[in-house]
Amino acid sequence: MKKINPVVLVVLVLVGGFFAFKIMSFLGCYVRLENADACWKLTAW
């Protein structure tokens, strides 16, 4: 198995964590407000 460059691994972890945080934020907002449009505007960008 080829060794993964540590810099690439760090970038992948950071990007994956960012998207996981966004998804969890959206789901948490949706559970509280039950308004997908408002939550999308708050958590998207």
Secondary structure, DSSP 8 states (H G I E B T S, - for coil): -----HHHHHHHHHHHHHHHHHHHHHHHHHHHH--HHHHHHHH--
